[in-house]
Amino acid sequence: MREQDLSELVAEKLKWLRLPGMARALPSLLERANADNHTTLETLSRLADEEKSSRRQSAVRKRVAEARFPEVSTVDDFDFDFSPCRKKLKTRYLALHDLAFLSRGTNPLFIGTPGTGKTFLARALAYKACTDTRRVVFTPTTKMLNELAGAEASGRFERVFRRYVRAELLVLDDFACLEMDGGQARLAFQVISERYDYRRSTAITTNRPFAEWTKVFPDALNAQVIAERLTERSEHFILDSRSYRTRPKTP
């Protein structure tokens, strides 16, 4: 059998074995092995590296898709020099990107006025977790509550609830921004409490300080307990500068 035919046959076998990274890399690695006189073991090692890289890339794509980002944000695109409060939080925020906070169950809390970058920072942190193949869910709070309420009415509650509870990082955008009815408050309490019990990290963005949460939740005690469970193990990032959206645009 000609070498080219054998190479194609081996590639087909690798695909059948669900080793697509190896199959894609095989022709170029064989060519390099012949040119540079690599040993069989060296070539196998490089093939294994290609498969490992391929699987990691696939896992990252899967995590990003499952997170359901409205758009992807990365920390490299954030202007920390725009305002003093951004500069002040930079070192602490970037320290979170080693993702050690996930094993501690720490909750990153982004609090401040609209347009100051809260959602961007939360989304960039969530994307970083995805690149480490962590399970992430990013959602507007009202969307989660509506989805849970609909699932409860249709008998799908446990399945939908598990998605929000089991994520290694849950990001609730615009938390405690809109007034909740009793049912929504109960669902929010269930999610936060379950994640608190299992020490899973929950990040929130909110434009309301904790003292104003009683305006959102129908039961003041409910608001207090949720706030306490979010803040017991947390990192606070206060953004109280002018809106980034109103900055002068460069021509």
C-alpha positions as a Markdown table, in Angstrom:
| # | Residue | x | y | z |
|---|---|---|---|---|
| 1 | Met | 0.0 | 0.0 | 0.0 |
| 2 | Arg | 1.3 | 3.4 | -0.9 |
| 3 | Glu | 2.3 | 5.7 | 2.0 |
| 4 | Gln | -0.4 | 8.3 | 1.0 |
| 5 | Asp | -3.1 | 5.7 | 0.9 |
| 6 | Leu | -2.0 | 4.3 | 4.3 |
| 7 | Ser | -2.0 | 7.9 | 5.8 |
| 8 | Glu | -5.5 | 8.4 | 4.6 |
| 9 | Leu | -6.6 | 5.1 | 6.0 |
| 10 | Val | -5.1 | 5.8 | 9.4 |
| 11 | Ala | -6.8 | 9.3 | 9.4 |
| 12 | Glu | -10.2 | 7.5 | 8.7 |
| 13 | Lys | -9.5 | 5.2 | 11.6 |
| 14 | Leu | -8.6 | 8.1 | 13.9 |
| 15 | Lys | -11.9 | 9.8 | 13.0 |
| 16 | Trp | -13.8 | 6.5 | 13.7 |
| 17 | Leu | -12.1 | 6.4 | 17.1 |
| 18 | Arg | -13.3 | 10.0 | 17.6 |
| 19 | Leu | -9.8 | 11.5 | 17.6 |
| 20 | Pro | -10.4 | 14.4 | 15.1 |
| 21 | Gly | -7.5 | 16.5 | 16.3 |
| 22 | Met | -5.1 | 13.6 | 15.5 |
| 23 | Ala | -6.8 | 13.0 | 12.2 |
| 24 | Arg | -6.5 | 16.7 | 11.1 |
| 25 | Ala | -2.8 | 16.9 | 12.2 |
| 26 | Leu | -1.6 | 13.6 | 10.8 |
| 27 | Pro | -0.6 | 14.6 | 7.3 |
| 28 | Ser | 1.5 | 17.6 | 8.4 |
| 29 | Leu | 3.0 | 15.8 | 11.3 |
| 30 | Leu | 4.1 | 12.9 | 9.1 |
| 31 | Glu | 5.6 | 15.3 | 6.6 |
| 32 | Arg | 7.5 | 17.0 | 9.4 |
| 33 | Ala | 8.6 | 13.7 | 10.9 |
| 34 | Asn | 10.0 | 12.6 | 7.6 |
| 35 | Ala | 11.8 | 16.0 | 7.0 |
| 36 | Asp | 13.2 | 16.3 | 10.5 |
| 37 | Asn | 13.8 | 12.6 | 11.1 |
| 38 | His | 11.5 | 12.5 | 14.2 |
| 39 | Thr | 11.2 | 9.2 | 16.1 |
| 40 | Thr | 7.9 | 7.3 | 16.2 |
| 41 | Leu | 7.5 | 8.3 | 19.8 |
| 42 | Glu | 8.1 | 12.0 | 19.1 |
| 43 | Thr | 5.4 | 11.9 | 16.4 |
| 44 | Leu | 2.9 | 10.1 | 18.6 |
| 45 | Ser | 3.6 | 12.7 | 21.4 |
| 46 | Arg | 2.9 | 15.5 | 18.9 |
| 47 | Leu | -0.3 | 13.7 | 17.7 |
| 48 | Ala | -1.5 | 13.4 | 21.3 |
| 49 | Asp | -0.8 | 17.1 | 21.9 |
| 50 | Glu | -2.9 | 18.0 | 18.9 |
| 51 | Glu | -5.8 | 15.9 | 20.1 |
| 52 | Lys | -5.6 | 17.4 | 23.6 |
| 53 | Ser | -5.6 | 20.9 | 22.1 |
| 54 | Ser | -8.5 | 20.1 | 19.8 |
| 55 | Arg | -10.6 | 18.7 | 22.7 |
| 56 | Arg | -9.9 | 21.7 | 24.9 |
| 57 | Gln | -11.0 | 24.1 | 22.1 |
| 58 | Ser | -14.2 | 22.1 | 21.6 |
| 59 | Ala | -14.8 | 22.2 | 25.4 |
| 60 | Val | -14.3 | 25.9 | 25.5 |
| 61 | Arg | -16.7 | 26.5 | 22.5 |
| 62 | Lys | -19.3 | 24.3 | 24.3 |
| 63 | Arg | -19.0 | 26.2 | 27.6 |
| 64 | Val | -19.3 | 29.6 | 25.8 |
| 65 | Ala | -22.4 | 28.4 | 23.9 |
| 66 | Glu | -24.0 | 27.0 | 27.1 |
| 67 | Ala | -23.3 | 30.3 | 28.9 |
| 68 | Arg | -25.6 | 32.1 | 26.4 |
| 69 | Phe | -23.7 | 35.4 | 26.4 |
| 70 | Pro | -25.6 | 38.1 | 24.5 |
| 71 | Glu | -22.1 | 39.1 | 23.4 |
| 72 | Val | -18.6 | 38.1 | 24.4 |
| 73 | Ser | -16.5 | 40.6 | 26.4 |
| 74 | Thr | -12.8 | 40.2 | 27.3 |
| 75 | Val | -10.9 | 42.1 | 29.9 |
| 76 | Asp | -8.4 | 43.4 | 27.3 |
| 77 | Asp | -11.2 | 45.6 | 26.0 |
| 78 | Phe | -12.0 | 47.3 | 29.3 |
| 79 | Asp | -10.7 | 50.8 | 29.8 |
| 80 | Phe | -9.5 | 50.8 | 33.4 |
| 81 | Asp | -8.0 | 54.3 | 33.0 |
| 82 | Phe | -11.4 | 55.9 | 32.2 |
| 83 | Ser | -12.1 | 56.8 | 35.8 |
| 84 | Pro | -10.5 | 56.7 | 39.3 |
| 85 | Cys | -13.0 | 54.0 | 40.5 |
| 86 | Arg | -12.0 | 51.7 | 37.6 |
| 87 | Lys | -8.3 | 52.2 | 38.4 |
| 88 | Lys | -8.9 | 51.5 | 42.0 |
| 89 | Leu | -10.6 | 48.1 | 41.4 |
| 90 | Lys | -8.3 | 46.9 | 38.7 |
| 91 | Thr | -5.8 | 44.9 | 40.7 |
| 92 | Arg | -8.5 | 43.1 | 42.8 |
| 93 | Tyr | -10.6 | 42.4 | 39.8 |
| 94 | Leu | -7.8 | 41.0 | 37.7 |
| 95 | Ala | -6.8 | 38.7 | 40.6 |
| 96 | Leu | -10.2 | 37.0 | 40.1 |
| 97 | His | -9.1 | 35.8 | 36.7 |
| 98 | Asp | -7.0 | 33.0 | 38.2 |
| 99 | Leu | -10.4 | 31.6 | 39.0 |
| 100 | Ala | -9.4 | 30.5 | 42.5 |
| 101 | Phe | -12.5 | 32.3 | 43.8 |
| 102 | Leu | -14.6 | 29.5 | 42.3 |
| 103 | Ser | -13.2 | 26.9 | 44.6 |
| 104 | Arg | -13.8 | 29.2 | 47.6 |
| 105 | Gly | -17.4 | 30.0 | 46.6 |
| 106 | Thr | -16.7 | 33.7 | 46.5 |
| 107 | Asn | -19.4 | 35.9 | 45.0 |
| 108 | Pro | -18.2 | 38.8 | 42.8 |
| 109 | Leu | -20.6 | 41.7 | 43.3 |
| 110 | Phe | -20.6 | 44.6 | 40.8 |
| 111 | Ile | -22.5 | 47.6 | 42.2 |
| 112 | Gly | -23.0 | 51.0 | 40.8 |
| 113 | Thr | -24.7 | 53.4 | 38.5 |
| 114 | Pro | -25.8 | 52.5 | 34.9 |
| 115 | Gly | -23.2 | 52.6 | 32.2 |
| 116 | Thr | -20.1 | 52.3 | 34.4 |
| 117 | Gly | -19.0 | 48.8 | 33.2 |
| 118 | Lys | -20.6 | 46.4 | 35.7 |
| 119 | Thr | -22.0 | 44.1 | 33.1 |
| 120 | Phe | -18.9 | 44.2 | 31.0 |
| 121 | Leu | -16.7 | 43.2 | 34.0 |
| 122 | Ala | -19.0 | 40.4 | 35.0 |
| 123 | Arg | -19.3 | 39.1 | 31.4 |
| 124 | Ala | -15.5 | 39.2 | 30.9 |
| 125 | Leu | -15.0 | 37.2 | 34.2 |
| 126 | Ala | -17.6 | 34.7 | 33.1 |
| 127 | Tyr | -15.9 | 34.3 | 29.7 |
| 128 | Lys | -12.6 | 33.7 | 31.4 |
| 129 | Ala | -14.2 | 30.9 | 33.4 |
| 130 | Cys | -15.5 | 29.4 | 30.1 |
| 131 | Thr | -11.9 | 29.4 | 28.7 |
| 132 | Asp | -11.0 | 27.2 | 31.7 |
| 133 | Thr | -13.9 | 24.9 | 30.7 |
| 134 | Arg | -16.0 | 25.8 | 33.8 |
| 135 | Arg | -19.8 | 25.6 | 33.7 |
| 136 | Val | -21.1 | 29.1 | 33.4 |
| 137 | Val | -24.6 | 30.7 | 33.1 |
| 138 | Phe | -24.9 | 34.3 | 32.3 |
| 139 | Thr | -28.5 | 35.7 | 32.4 |
| 140 | Pro | -30.6 | 38.8 | 33.0 |
| 141 | Thr | -32.2 | 38.2 | 36.4 |
| 142 | Thr | -35.8 | 38.8 | 35.0 |
| 143 | Lys | -35.2 | 36.2 | 32.3 |
| 144 | Met | -34.1 | 33.6 | 34.8 |
| 145 | Leu | -37.1 | 34.3 | 37.0 |
| 146 | Asn | -39.5 | 34.2 | 34.1 |
| 147 | Glu | -38.0 | 30.9 | 32.9 |
| 148 | Leu | -38.3 | 29.3 | 36.3 |
| 149 | Ala | -41.9 | 30.5 | 36.7 |
| 150 | Gly | -42.8 | 29.0 | 33.3 |
| 151 | Ala | -41.0 | 25.8 | 34.1 |
| 152 | Glu | -42.8 | 25.5 | 37.4 |
| 153 | Ala | -46.2 | 25.9 | 35.6 |
| 154 | Ser | -45.3 | 23.3 | 33.0 |
| 155 | Gly | -43.8 | 20.7 | 35.3 |
| 156 | Arg | -40.2 | 21.2 | 34.1 |
| 157 | Phe | -39.0 | 23.1 | 37.2 |
| 158 | Glu | -36.3 | 20.7 | 38.5 |
| 159 | Arg | -34.5 | 20.5 | 35.2 |
| 160 | Val | -34.5 | 24.2 | 34.7 |
| 161 | Phe | -33.6 | 24.9 | 38.3 |
| 162 | Arg | -30.7 | 22.5 | 38.1 |
| 163 | Arg | -29.1 | 24.5 | 35.3 |
| 164 | Tyr | -29.0 | 27.6 | 37.4 |
| 165 | Val | -28.0 | 25.9 | 40.6 |
| 166 | Arg | -25.3 | 23.6 | 39.3 |
| 167 | Ala | -23.3 | 26.1 | 37.2 |
| 168 | Glu | -19.9 | 26.7 | 38.7 |
| 169 | Leu | -20.4 | 30.4 | 38.1 |
| 170 | Leu | -23.9 | 32.0 | 37.8 |
| 171 | Val | -24.0 | 35.6 | 36.7 |
| 172 | Leu | -27.2 | 37.5 | 37.4 |
| 173 | Asp | -27.3 | 40.7 | 35.5 |
| 174 | Asp | -29.4 | 43.6 | 36.8 |
| 175 | Phe | -30.2 | 41.9 | 40.1 |
| 176 | Ala | -32.6 | 43.7 | 42.4 |
| 177 | Cys | -33.2 | 46.4 | 39.8 |
| 178 | Leu | -36.9 | 45.8 | 39.2 |
| 179 | Glu | -39.6 | 45.2 | 41.8 |
| 180 | Met | -40.5 | 41.5 | 42.3 |
| 181 | Asp | -43.8 | 39.9 | 43.2 |
| 182 | Gly | -44.0 | 37.2 | 45.8 |
| 183 | Gly | -43.4 | 34.4 | 43.3 |
| 184 | Gln | -40.4 | 35.9 | 41.8 |
| 185 | Ala | -38.9 | 36.7 | 45.2 |
| 186 | Arg | -39.4 | 33.1 | 46.3 |
| 187 | Leu | -37.6 | 31.8 | 43.1 |
| 188 | Ala | -34.7 | 34.2 | 43.6 |
| 189 | Phe | -34.4 | 33.1 | 47.2 |
| 190 | Gln | -34.4 | 29.4 | 46.1 |
| 191 | Val | -31.6 | 29.9 | 43.6 |
| 192 | Ile | -29.4 | 32.0 | 45.9 |
| 193 | Ser | -29.9 | 29.8 | 48.9 |
| 194 | Glu | -29.2 | 26.6 | 47.1 |
| 195 | Arg | -26.0 | 28.0 | 45.6 |
| 196 | Tyr | -25.0 | 29.3 | 49.0 |
| 197 | Asp | -25.4 | 25.9 | 50.6 |
| 198 | Tyr | -23.2 | 24.3 | 48.0 |
| 199 | Arg | -20.6 | 27.2 | 48.0 |
| 200 | Arg | -21.1 | 27.9 | 44.4 |
| 201 | Ser | -20.1 | 31.4 | 43.1 |
| 202 | Thr | -22.8 | 33.8 | 42.1 |
| 203 | Ala | -21.9 | 37.1 | 40.6 |
| 204 | Ile | -24.4 | 39.9 | 40.3 |
| 205 | Thr | -24.6 | 43.3 | 38.7 |
| 206 | Thr | -27.0 | 45.8 | 40.3 |
| 207 | Asn | -27.6 | 49.5 | 40.4 |
| 208 | Arg | -29.2 | 49.4 | 43.8 |
| 209 | Pro | -27.2 | 49.4 | 47.1 |
| 210 | Phe | -28.3 | 46.7 | 49.6 |
| 211 | Ala | -30.1 | 49.2 | 51.7 |
| 212 | Glu | -32.6 | 49.8 | 48.9 |
| 213 | Trp | -33.4 | 46.1 | 48.2 |
| 214 | Thr | -36.4 | 46.3 | 50.5 |
| 215 | Lys | -37.9 | 48.5 | 47.7 |
| 216 | Val | -37.6 | 45.5 | 45.3 |
| 217 | Phe | -38.6 | 42.5 | 47.5 |
| 218 | Pro | -42.1 | 42.3 | 49.0 |
| 219 | Asp | -40.7 | 40.9 | 52.2 |
| 220 | Ala | -37.9 | 42.9 | 53.9 |
| 221 | Leu | -36.6 | 39.8 | 55.7 |
| 222 | Asn | -36.4 | 38.0 | 52.4 |
| 223 | Ala | -34.3 | 40.9 | 51.0 |
| 224 | Gln | -32.0 | 40.8 | 54.1 |
| 225 | Val | -31.4 | 37.0 | 53.9 |
| 226 | Ile | -30.5 | 37.1 | 50.2 |
| 227 | Ala | -28.2 | 40.0 | 50.7 |
| 228 | Glu | -26.5 | 38.3 | 53.6 |
| 229 | Arg | -26.0 | 35.1 | 51.7 |
| 230 | Leu | -24.5 | 36.9 | 48.7 |
| 231 | Thr | -22.2 | 39.1 | 50.9 |
| 232 | Glu | -20.9 | 36.5 | 53.4 |
| 233 | Arg | -18.2 | 35.3 | 51.0 |
| 234 | Ser | -17.9 | 38.1 | 48.4 |
| 235 | Glu | -15.7 | 40.6 | 46.6 |
| 236 | His | -17.3 | 44.0 | 46.2 |
| 237 | Phe | -16.6 | 46.2 | 43.2 |
| 238 | Ile | -18.2 | 49.7 | 43.4 |
| 239 | Leu | -18.5 | 51.6 | 40.1 |
| 240 | Asp | -19.8 | 55.1 | 40.8 |
| 241 | Ser | -18.2 | 57.2 | 38.1 |
| 242 | Arg | -19.8 | 58.9 | 35.1 |
| 243 | Ser | -21.2 | 56.6 | 32.4 |
| 244 | Tyr | -18.7 | 55.3 | 30.0 |
| 245 | Arg | -21.4 | 55.5 | 27.3 |
| 246 | Thr | -21.4 | 59.3 | 27.5 |
| 247 | Arg | -17.6 | 59.6 | 26.9 |
| 248 | Pro | -16.6 | 61.7 | 23.9 |
| 249 | Lys | -16.3 | 59.5 | 20.8 |
| 250 | Thr | -13.0 | 59.5 | 19.0 |
| 251 | Pro | -13.3 | 60.5 | 15.3 |
